[in-house]
Each structure stands twice: as C-alpha cells, then as structure tokens.
C-alpha cells in the first residue's frame, strides 16, 4: 500500500518540477548606443530589459494607425518611466 502512494508522490513532484521553470518568465533585453549630441564623441549605452510576457503583450498588439490621434495608444508612461529617468540623467 505504501509503494503506490510513494510512486504517486514522486510523479506529482516530477510534474511540478517540470512545470515550475516555465512559470517564471524570461527577460527580453535590447541595448541602444546613444551620443551626447549629434556629432558628439561621448557614447552612452542604454540597456532595456523587460519581462518576456510584457514584451509579447505589446508585440501582439496592433501597430497600425488609422489617424494621427491614435498615437496615444502607443504611449505606455508607467512602463517607460525608468527609461525616461535614465535618459534624464544623461
């Protein structure tokens, strides 16, 4: 009677350990090289990292515009605030 319960417990634990790493999202990273001015010689590197799920969310959105007033749908102030803060430091 003890062997079936142990076997079932092992199967459950293996299943959970197999599914668990997939539950954690990976990150999407992109690097940008910036100049201090258009003809400047000082370079800055801006590294942007977002959760893969957030990247996929915005990738799947429609990026077509029917009028100029629709540019607001691409504004994501909370998601981009850390990037804007880094740019202000430069």
C-alpha positions as MATLAB code, in Angstrom:
seq = 'XXXXXXXXXXXXXXXXXXXXXXXXXXXXXXXXXXXXXXXXXXXXXXXXXXXXXXXXXXXXXXXXXXXXXXXXXXXXXXXXXXXXXXXXXX';
ca = [
       0.000    0.000    0.000;
       2.915    2.326    0.689;
       4.519    1.833   -2.743;
       1.594    3.252   -4.795;
       1.436    6.347   -2.578;
       5.185    6.880   -2.872;
       5.046    6.388   -6.624;
       2.153    8.843   -6.915;
       4.034   11.404   -4.799;
       7.117   11.070   -7.000;
       5.027   11.539  -10.151;
       3.361   14.650   -8.699;
       6.704   16.141   -7.625;
       8.287   15.451  -11.012;
       5.324   17.020  -12.781;
       5.521   20.129  -10.605;
       9.288   20.422  -11.077;
       8.831   20.121  -14.839;
       6.163   22.845  -14.983;
       7.687   25.209  -12.423;
      10.543   26.681  -14.523;
       8.106   27.501  -17.307;
       6.079   29.571  -14.862;
       8.913   32.055  -14.446;
       9.130   34.439  -17.345;
      12.403   35.176  -19.007;
      13.548   38.672  -19.832;
      13.823   40.399  -23.183;
      16.823   42.724  -23.465;
      17.736   45.363  -26.007;
      20.755   47.680  -25.979;
      20.959   51.126  -27.541;
      24.015   53.265  -28.118;
      23.399   56.979  -27.596;
      25.510   60.050  -28.398;
      25.734   63.086  -26.135;
      24.927   65.246  -29.201;
      24.513   64.518  -32.929;
      28.216   64.962  -33.734;
      29.445   64.139  -30.228;
      32.158   61.736  -29.218;
      30.708   60.638  -25.867;
      28.690   57.451  -26.082;
      26.175   56.064  -23.639;
      24.747   52.576  -23.619;
      21.127   52.170  -22.622;
      20.161   48.609  -21.723;
      16.427   47.972  -21.598;
      15.166   44.756  -20.040;
      11.505   43.816  -19.750;
       9.727   40.634  -18.809;
       9.156   38.368  -21.772;
       5.417   38.338  -21.075;
       5.253   42.160  -21.245;
       7.266   42.163  -24.468;
       4.957   39.564  -26.005;
       1.882   41.503  -24.843;
       2.944   44.629  -26.728;
       4.282   42.678  -29.701;
       0.887   41.078  -30.222;
      -0.901   44.452  -30.220;
      -1.868   46.098  -33.489;
       0.630   48.737  -34.589;
      -1.409   50.212  -37.407;
      -2.642   53.781  -37.258;
      -5.829   54.984  -38.904;
      -5.289   58.612  -37.869;
      -2.699   60.779  -36.099;
      -4.870   60.867  -32.987;
      -4.168   57.152  -32.442;
      -0.524   57.722  -31.453;
      -1.680   57.762  -27.817;
      -2.296   54.010  -27.915;
       1.498   53.527  -28.122;
       2.181   55.615  -25.011;
       2.997   53.483  -22.002;
       4.083   56.013  -19.358;
       4.483   53.624  -16.438;
       6.441   51.046  -18.384;
       8.750   53.658  -19.900;
       9.283   55.846  -16.829;
      12.514   54.081  -15.755;
      13.915   54.550  -19.255;
      12.949   58.233  -19.283;
      14.593   58.691  -15.871;
      17.842   57.169  -17.175;
      17.758   59.436  -20.223;
      17.256   62.485  -17.994;
      20.433   61.571  -16.105;
      22.418   61.825  -19.347;
];
